Amino acid sequence: MEKSTTFADPQKEDRTRAIRDQLRDAIVDRRLAPGTKLSEAEVGVLFDVSRTVVRDALQMLAFEGLVKTERNRGAFVSDPSPEEALQIFASRRLIEPGIVAAAAERLTADDLARFREQLKEEARYQTERGASARRAEIKASGDFHLMLAKVAGNAILEKFMDELVARSSLVIALYGRTGVSSCGHDEHGEILDALEHGDVARATEYMLRHISHIEADLDLRSSETMSLREALRPCREFLG
């Protein structure tokens, strides 16, 4: 959930949020490894902004739990422990059944059509190979849950889910063993079918089973990642 920050300068606000978004994507995609130091000076040089702007962006990420700050040491990409990973999915088990119930009451034909298109996108990534396709698949899978939260119509829950999905994506990229989002596509379809038929109990059952399957796929293996400069190089022109 994003920390509320007041900016006197709208241009500064836009740049701060843009840097936050670029860092966020690099963290969730695991182009930046857990534990990587996020130097205010280096990020400032990469994006050609002041350290104050960078500091504000890092504070936003710290509020989301994607960055940890340490006194006299600076900011670092969060390195979620197995215990933290379990807590993230325990939180999702508590929150997402309520989202399913609320979404069932508000779901429209247009919403269903958008969900079907989302499932097609998830299926497309299943046929692709490589790290970039894997990252895109994880994101598409998370987007399904964010769409449900949006349909539920509760802005507070939607913000909580945005944070939980971001943290889950980092955990899956870090600890995921088999590409759980691939089987997740079929489970998303089951959830959607149950909602379409107004069967909230079954949709909730499918959702809880789905979350458990994701959690069961986690282990402690890691993969190679990039340096701060390498991870952010594709994004620097964005702020030109």
PyMOL commands that set and color helices and strands:
alter all, ss='L'
color gray80, all
select helices_A, chain A and resi 10-28+40-47+51-64+82-106+109-126+131-152+155-175+180-196+200-216+228-239
alter helices_A, ss='H'
color red, helices_A
select strands_A, chain A and resi 37-38+67-70+74-77
alter strands_A, ss='S'
color yellow, strands_A
deselect
rebuild
show_as cartoon
